[in-house]
């Protein structure tokens, strides 16, 4: 029997009840990295809505790794308690709980999106220095970052590992390393932002070194029984940038380090890239990586209809679909999709008579 959108998927010791995942989406609603009641309601409603996997937003592994002062964090043990409460609720409603651990690098210390999203200084609640692979600003108006030394790089790698430990203690089932969208790990592997001439720069092997180190360190704390995902930008969409061929090679390289699934997104390395945004525009990346690297993949990007999502799974383009804006518009999209596709889905007892 062919897989479809409501087929279960088992990765290591975790079984997702369907192939629908809530893509990590920043809410910019934290203070000092702490989750709060907003996150409980936002994430809990998507679990109640029927998604098989709910992945929390990019959660900083260091305070300086936040995009904004409102970012969620997992850089101190005090963050664990509230995250554990949220996970407990999601588990009770049948969803696996995931978290994306991240470092913004040179795109850090910015204002909240609804306040303009522009870089801010210490006097406006930002911080310094911001850091990157090289001392090159992201764009005009951004601060020149501190180019990380080898000791600095090691400390960042250790911070990812400690965040994985905290994620385990908080009861997450799935961990995703954020290595996309022009943030720190992407800043290293993309030739657009990495101008180093040492063992972390230059050729493919060197530029991707930190990603392998992070995966290895994370697996020291993240047990073999639990899935490890990574989100990458499969293309920079600019000449001379990172591309799908390099993405396939990176996916192959990460398998021995225990990476189970590649969440294939794109873009973010430069401010103005010509990205052909449209329905399923990034799905071909997931399909190519899945076929060429022989690894599970997730498709993301303007996936909106049940039929489109189901087609991606049925035709083997990806193993899961990650929905973002569509699940912001409708937390109960999985239930609507099940009805459209004539697939069974359970409802909370409180809602059972309505479905």
N, C-alpha and C positions, 0 to 999 in steps of 0.2 A: 504493500500500500504506500502510495506517495505521501510525503509529508505535506501538511497544509498549515494554515495559520494557527489552528487550534490543536495541532499535534503537540504532545509533551516533548520536551527536550532535556535529556540527561547529560550533564557535563560533570565529570568526576562524581561526587556524591550528592550533587544538587540536581533535582528535577524541576524544571520550569513547567508549569501547567499548560502554558501556551507559548507561542513565539512572539508575543507582544511585550516590548520593553518600553518603559518610560525613560526617554533619553535624559541624561543629566542636564538640567537647566538652572542657571544661576538665578536666584531669587533676590540677592542683594538685600537681605532682610535680617542679617545677623549683627550682633555687637560683640566685638572681640572674638569672633569665630563661633559663638555659641548658637546652636539650634534653639528654637523657641516655639511658641504655640502656632505661629504661621506655618512652620515646617510640618508640625503634627497634622494640621488640617490639610495642607497642600499635598503632602505625600500620602497621608492616610486615605484621602478621597480617591486617589488613583489606585490604591490597593483595593479599596471597596469597589472601584469601578471595573475590576476584573483583569488588570494587567498581570502577566506572569512574573515580571521582574520590574521593580521600581528602583532606578539608580539615582541616588542623591546627587545634587549638583557638585561641581568642581569644589573640592574641599582642600584648603591650603595646608601643605605640610610644614610651612613656616609662616609666621605672621607677615614677614616681608614678601611672601609668595602670594598674597591675596591680590586680586585685581582691584578691588575697592575695599574701603573700610567695612562694607556690608557683607563681605563674602563669608560663607561658611568655612570653618576651619576644623582641623583634626590634629593640631600641633601642640595640644596640651592634654594631659590626662583628664582634666576637668570637663573636657568636651564630651567624654564618653557617656555620662549618665543620661543626658537628654536624648542622645542618639539611640541608646539602648531602649528607651521608652518608646520611641517612634518605631523602631524595628519590631518590638514586641507586638504593637498594634498591627503592623503590616503583615506579620507572620500569621496572626490570628485570622486574617482575612485572605489567606492563601497566596500571598505574593512573596516571592524571594526578594530580599533587600540587598541592594548593591550600593556602593559608594565609589565615586571617582576622586582619586587623590591627585593633587595638582600643585604646580608652582608657576606663577605668571611670568617670572623673569622680568624682562624689560617692559612688559605691558602692565606692570603693577602700579600701585599708588595712583589710581584714577578715581574720579568722582562717580557717584551712582549714575546709571544711565539716564534716569529721569531728571538728573541735574546737569546733564550735558555729557557725562562720561569722559571729560577731558582730564589730562594729567593734573594732579594737585600736589602742592608742597606740604611741608610739615605744618605750616601755619593754618592749613585748611583741613588737617586731619590725615594727611598722607605721611609718607616716611621716606627716608633715604639711608643708604643708597639703594637703588634698584640694581638688579644684577642680570647678567646675560652671559652668553658664550664669548662675546666680544664687546668692546666698548663702542658699540654702534647703536644710536637711538632707533626706536621703531619707526618714527616719522617726525616730521617737523613739529615742534612744540613738546616733544617728549624729552625727558632727561637723558643724558648720556649715562648708560649703565656701567657699573663696575664689572670688568671682565673677570670671571671667576678664576682663581688660582687652582692648582691641583688640590690643595688642602680644602679650599672652599667647595670644590666639586665633591670631594669625599663627604663633607658635612651635609651637603644637599642629599646625596645618596642615602646617608644614614637617616636623614629626616624622613625620607620616603619609607624606609624600613620601620621606623618607630610609628609612623602613621598607620602602616599595615597592622602592627601589633594592636594599636588602639581600635582599629576597625574590627579585628577579631574579638576583642573584649566587648565591643558594643553589640556583637551578635549579627554582623553582616554575613550574608551567604556568598556574595560576589564582590570582588574588588576589581576596579578598573584604574589603570595608570593613564593619566591624561598626558599624551605626547602629541597633541594636535593644536591647531588654531593659533599658531604663532606664539605659544607659551614656551616655557623654558626648555623642555626637552626637544621640542620642535626647533627652537632657536639653535640648538646644537646640531641636529641632523640636517637642517636645510643649509645649502651653500649660500643662500641669500643673506643669512644672518650670522653664519659662522665663518669668521675670517682668521681663525687661529692657524698657527703654524707648528703646533706641538702635537702630542699624541691624541688630542681631542679635536683636531681640526685637519682640514685638507681633504684626504680621500674618504670614501664611504666608510671604511672600517673605523677610522678615527672619529668621524663625525657622529657615528651611531654608538660609539663606545659607552657613553653615559647611559643610554637607554638599556643596554645589556646589563650594565652595573646596577641600575635601578631594579630591573626585573629580578636579577639574582638576589639583591638585598631584600626585596619585598618577599621573595619566596623563603627567605630565612625565617620569617615570622608568619607568613600566610601559609597554612597547612596544605599538604598535598591533596587532602580530601575536598578542598574548595576551589572553585574556578577563578582564574585570573584572566581578565580582559585587558586590552590596551586600545586606546583610541589614538589613531594617527591621522594626519592630513596626507592623503594619498597623492595629492598634487598641490603645488604652490600656485598653479595657473599662471606662471610667468616663465619666460624663456630663461634657461640656465638654473631653474629652481629644482626643487624636489619633484619626483614624478612617480608614476605607477610602477615602473620597472624597479626603481630603488625600494619602493614600498613592498613589493613582492619579496625582494631579497631580505629586507628587514624582518618581514613576517617569518621567513624561513629561519633566520638567525635566532629569533626569539623563542621558537618552539622548544629547544633544549633547556631553556630557562623556565619552562613551566607556563608559558603564555598559551591559553587555550582558545581565545577568540580575538580576532582583530575587528574592532569597531571602525569602519572605514568612512571617515569624513574627509574634508579637504579645506584648503585655504587658510588664511590668517597670518601668513608670513609677511605680507606687505599690505599697506593701507588700501591701495586701489588696484586690485587685480580684476581682469575681465573674466568673471565667473558666469557660466551659462546656466543660471539658476532656473530650474523648471521641475516638473514632477519627476521624481526618481533620478535626478541628475547625477547623484553620486553612487547609485546602485551598481553601475558597471565596475566601479573600483572594488566593491565587495565581491562581485562575481569573479573578477580576474584574480584577486588575491586568494579566494577560496579554491579556484581551480589550479593556479600555478604554484601556490605554496602549500596546498593540501592542509588547510587549517580552517576551522570554523570562522565565519564572519558575520558581522551585523551590518545591515543596510540602514542608512539614515539620510534624510534630506528630502523634504516635500513629498512625504508619503502620507496620503490623506484618506483614500477610500479603502474600504474593506477588500474590494476586488483587487486593487493594486497591491496591497500588502500580501494578500493570499497568493497572488501570481508570483511575487518575488520568492516566496517559500516553495511553492509547487514546482517552479522551474529551476530550482537549485541555484538561484543567484545569491542567496544568503541563507543563514540558519535562523536568524532572528531579525525582526524589524524594530528599529528604535524610533518612536514617534515623540515629537517635541510639541510644536505649536498646536497640532491637532488635539493633543491630550490636554493642553491648556484650555482650548476652546470647549472640550467635552471630556471630562474625567471618565465618563461612562462609555466612551468610544468602543472599548472591547465588547461590551454587552450589545451595542448596536451592530457591531461587526458580526458577532455570533448570529444574531437574528438574520442579517442580510445573507450570510453564508450558510444558513440552516445548520449551524453547529450548536451543540448544547453548551450551556454555561451556567454555573451556579450563581445564586445571588445571596447576599446576607439575609438571614431569616427576617430581619426587619423590613426588607424590600421584596420578599419573595412573591407576594401577591401582585406586585406591579410588573413582574417580568413573565 
